[in-house]
Amino acid sequence: MLMKAPVPFSRTEAAARGVTRYKLLTSSRYVQITHGMWIDTEPETDIIAPIWADDDWARDQVRLTAGIGVDPRSVGCNVTAARLYGLPLPGSADRRLHVAVGEANASRRRRDAVLHRYVRLRADDFFGLPLISVPQLFAELAGVLTTEQLVELGDAAVGRWHCGPLTTIAEIRAELAARSRLVGRRTAQKAIELVREDVDSPPETRLRLQLIAAGFPEPSVHPAVYCGLIDSVLHPDMGYPDIRFAIEYEGDHHRSSPAQFAEDNRRNAALEAEGWFVLRVSKRSNWADIRRIVEHRLRRAGLL
């Protein structure tokens, strides 16, 4: 989609636009956002952006574009790349601009950004932005995130969250294996063993990890269930097919959208007609209640 955002420019580019140094320094229209780079606050320009992008994404896009203007070798990396890819991060994640260059001996001095140096840097074009490849990003963030946070990011990267899939589990494994040194290797190895394809959202990842941490068998992601009532194959978010136990995570849109609410009821009725028990979970659900229900169903089926 197209969205409005300012396009950073250098002092040389300002001169080409007919903007004098005096105007740059005195006019409120021009704002310096980093060393040697300005933006024109009127008018803003159409930029290509992901369909899910918001104002925060646009701000990160502008900051990275400015950082590249300072050093054209720069590639977005670390938490900056994660945000621009639309991958989930904890709210406490670093807000600074992180860039990488493919030169091991490059100077670490950057007034506008945290600089990372790579011997073997791979970058992908993401809506016109050079970003570190997602497998390299997964490895890089192993030194920053917890195992659970890295699994969330990995599930989103190989699943359907936002613009996914952005990579595969095999590609991430290959990246980890290719690194002779890796900060957070233990976290990365533990996380990749728990990453699953086809997960719809980070809350579903968190729920799956909570179930595992509670000592329950890992539920299957999107088990296939043929429902004769509607002559369709449904895929609940997760569950235990052997005992016909489905768990559906319902985001806010499941309640705010009448059409989605009706479809949920239709799906649940079809699953129940096949003898499935459906546990519906939302962010307001009580974890103790969820745990008791899951334990009861699994224990009764002899799985505990």
C-alpha positions in Angstrom: 0.0 0.0 0.0 1.0 3.7 -0.1 1.4 5.8 3.0 2.6 9.3 3.6 6.1 9.8 5.1 8.9 12.4 4.7 11.9 11.4 2.6 15.3 12.3 4.2 17.8 14.3 2.2 21.4 15.5 2.6 22.7 19.0 2.4 23.9 18.4 -1.1 20.4 17.2 -2.1 18.9 20.2 -0.4 21.0 22.5 -2.6 19.7 20.6 -5.7 16.2 21.3 -4.4 16.9 25.0 -4.1 17.0 24.9 -0.3 19.7 27.1 1.1 21.8 26.3 4.2 20.2 29.3 5.8 16.7 27.8 5.3 17.8 24.4 6.6 19.0 26.0 9.8 16.2 28.5 10.4 13.0 27.3 8.8 10.6 25.1 10.9 9.7 23.3 7.7 13.0 21.5 7.7 14.0 19.2 10.5 17.4 17.7 11.0 16.9 14.1 12.1 20.5 13.0 12.2 24.0 14.2 11.3 23.9 15.6 7.8 20.3 14.5 7.0 17.0 16.5 7.1 13.4 16.0 6.3 10.9 18.3 4.7 7.7 18.3 6.8 5.5 19.6 4.0 4.5 18.0 1.8 5.1 14.4 2.8 5.7 11.9 0.0 3.9 8.6 -0.9 6.1 5.6 0.1 5.4 1.9 -0.5 4.6 0.1 2.8 3.3 -3.2 4.0 -0.5 -3.3 4.4 -0.2 -3.6 8.2 2.2 -0.7 8.5 1.4 2.1 11.0 2.9 5.4 12.0 5.6 3.6 14.1 6.7 1.7 11.0 6.9 4.9 9.0 9.1 6.5 11.6 11.4 3.5 11.6 11.5 3.7 7.8 12.4 7.3 7.8 15.2 6.8 10.5 16.7 3.9 8.5 16.5 5.8 5.2 18.3 8.7 6.9 20.9 6.3 8.3 21.6 4.9 4.9 21.9 8.5 3.6 24.8 8.9 6.1 26.4 5.7 5.0 25.1 4.0 1.9 26.7 0.7 3.0 24.2 0.5 5.9 21.6 -2.3 6.2 18.9 -2.3 8.8 19.5 -5.1 11.4 18.8 -6.2 15.0 15.6 -4.8 16.5 15.3 -2.1 13.8 15.0 -4.8 11.1 12.6 -6.9 13.3 10.2 -3.9 13.6 10.4 -3.1 9.9 9.7 -6.8 9.0 6.8 -6.6 11.3 8.1 -9.3 13.7 7.0 -9.3 17.3 9.3 -7.8 20.0 8.9 -7.2 23.7 7.8 -3.7 24.6 11.1 -3.2 26.4 13.1 -3.7 23.2 15.8 -1.1 22.3 14.4 1.8 20.3 17.8 3.0 18.8 18.6 2.6 15.1 20.6 -0.5 14.4 22.5 -0.9 11.2 25.0 -3.4 9.9 27.8 -3.1 7.3 29.6 -6.0 5.6 33.1 -4.9 6.6 34.7 -6.5 9.6 37.1 -3.6 10.1 34.6 -0.8 9.7 34.7 2.0 12.3 32.1 1.5 15.1 31.7 5.3 15.4 28.2 6.3 14.3 26.5 9.3 15.9 23.1 8.3 14.5 23.1 4.5 15.1 24.4 1.4 16.7 26.7 -0.2 14.2 27.2 -3.9 13.7 30.0 -5.3 11.6 29.7 -8.5 9.6 32.2 -10.6 7.7 29.3 -12.4 5.8 26.4 -10.0 5.6 23.3 -10.9 3.6 20.6 -8.3 3.0 17.1 -8.6 1.5 15.0 -5.8 -0.1 11.9 -5.3 2.0 9.6 -2.6 0.5 12.6 -0.7 -0.8 14.6 -1.1 2.5 17.8 -3.1 2.7 17.4 -5.3 5.8 19.5 -8.1 7.2 18.2 -11.5 6.1 15.7 -13.0 8.5 17.9 -16.1 9.3 20.8 -13.8 10.2 18.3 -11.6 12.2 17.2 -14.7 14.2 20.8 -15.5 15.0 21.6 -11.9 15.9 18.6 -11.5 18.3 19.5 -14.7 20.1 21.9 -12.6 22.2 19.1 -10.1 22.9 15.8 -12.0 23.4 14.8 -14.8 25.8 14.0 -18.2 24.4 10.3 -17.6 24.5 10.6 -14.2 22.8 12.8 -15.7 20.1 10.3 -18.5 19.5 7.6 -15.8 19.0 9.8 -14.1 16.5 10.6 -17.3 14.7 7.0 -18.5 14.5 6.0 -15.1 13.0 8.9 -15.3 10.5 8.1 -18.8 9.2 4.3 -18.4 9.6 1.6 -16.2 8.2 2.0 -13.2 10.6 1.9 -10.0 8.7 3.9 -10.5 5.4 5.0 -14.0 6.2 6.4 -16.4 5.6 9.7 -14.5 5.4 12.0 -17.6 5.7 11.9 -21.3 6.6 13.0 -23.3 9.6 15.6 -25.0 7.4 17.1 -21.7 6.4 17.4 -20.6 10.1 19.0 -23.9 11.0 21.5 -23.5 8.2 22.4 -20.0 9.4 22.9 -21.2 13.0 25.1 -24.2 11.8 27.2 -21.9 9.6 28.2 -19.7 12.6 31.4 -20.7 14.3 30.7 -18.1 17.0 27.3 -17.0 18.1 26.3 -14.9 21.1 23.3 -16.7 22.6 23.8 -20.0 20.8 22.1 -21.9 23.5 19.0 -19.7 23.3 19.0 -19.9 19.5 19.2 -23.7 19.6 16.5 -24.1 22.2 14.2 -21.6 20.3 14.6 -23.2 16.9 13.5 -26.5 18.3 10.2 -24.9 19.4 9.5 -22.8 16.3 6.5 -24.1 14.3 5.3 -23.3 10.8 1.8 -22.1 10.0 1.2 -20.2 13.3 -1.2 -17.3 12.9 -0.2 -14.9 15.6 2.2 -14.3 18.5 -0.6 -14.8 21.2 -1.0 -18.4 19.8 2.7 -18.9 20.2 2.6 -17.7 23.8 -0.3 -20.0 24.6 1.4 -23.0 23.1 4.6 -22.3 25.1 2.6 -21.8 28.3 1.0 -25.3 27.8 4.4 -26.8 27.2 5.9 -25.0 30.2 3.0 -26.3 32.4 4.2 -29.9 31.6 1.5 -30.7 29.0 2.2 -32.5 25.7 2.8 -30.0 22.9 -0.4 -29.4 21.0 -0.5 -29.8 17.2 -0.7 -26.5 15.2 -3.7 -26.4 13.0 -4.7 -30.1 13.0 -6.9 -31.0 10.0 -10.5 -31.9 10.9 -13.0 -32.9 8.3 -16.5 -31.7 9.3 -19.4 -33.4 7.6 -21.9 -30.8 8.8 -20.4 -28.2 6.5 -18.5 -30.5 4.2 -15.2 -28.7 4.9 -11.8 -29.4 6.5 -11.3 -27.0 9.4 -8.0 -26.2 11.1 -8.4 -25.1 14.7 -5.5 -23.0 16.1 -4.0 -25.9 18.0 -5.2 -29.1 19.7 -4.8 -32.8 20.5 -6.3 -34.7 17.5 -6.1 -38.1 19.1 -8.6 -37.1 21.8 -10.6 -34.5 19.6 -9.6 -31.5 21.8 -9.3 -28.2 20.0 -8.0 -24.9 21.4 -8.9 -21.7 19.6 -7.3 -18.3 20.4 -9.7 -15.5 19.8 -8.3 -12.0 19.3 -10.3 -8.8 19.8 -11.6 -8.9 16.2 -13.4 -12.2 16.9 -15.7 -10.3 19.2 -15.8 -6.9 17.5 -16.7 -8.2 14.1 -20.2 -9.7 13.7 -19.2 -11.6 10.6 -16.2 -13.1 12.4 -18.3 -13.9 15.5 -20.9 -15.7 13.3 -18.1 -17.6 11.5 -16.6 -18.7 14.8 -19.9 -20.1 15.9 -20.3 -21.9 12.7 -16.8 -23.5 13.0 -17.3 -24.5 16.6 -20.7 -26.1 15.9 -19.1 -28.1 13.0 -16.2 -29.3 15.2 -18.5 -30.2 18.1 -20.7 -32.2 15.6 -17.6 -34.3 14.9 -17.2 -35.0 18.7 -14.5 -32.3 19.3 -14.4 -30.3 22.6 -13.5 -26.7 21.7 -11.7 -24.5 24.4 -11.9 -20.9 23.4 -9.2 -18.6 24.8 -8.7 -14.9 24.7 -6.3 -12.4 26.3 -8.8 -12.0 29.1 -9.0 -15.7 29.9 -7.8 -16.9 33.3 -4.7 -19.0 32.9 -5.5 -21.1 36.0 -8.9 -22.0 34.5 -7.3 -22.9 31.2 -4.7 -25.1 32.9 -7.4 -26.9 34.9 -9.5 -27.6 31.8 -6.5 -28.8 29.8 -5.3 -31.0 32.6 -8.7 -32.5 33.1 -9.1 -33.4 29.4 -5.6 -34.8 29.0 -5.7 -36.8 32.3 -9.1 -38.3 31.5 -7.7 -39.4 28.1 -4.6 -41.0 29.8 -2.2 -38.5 28.3 -0.9 -37.4 31.7 
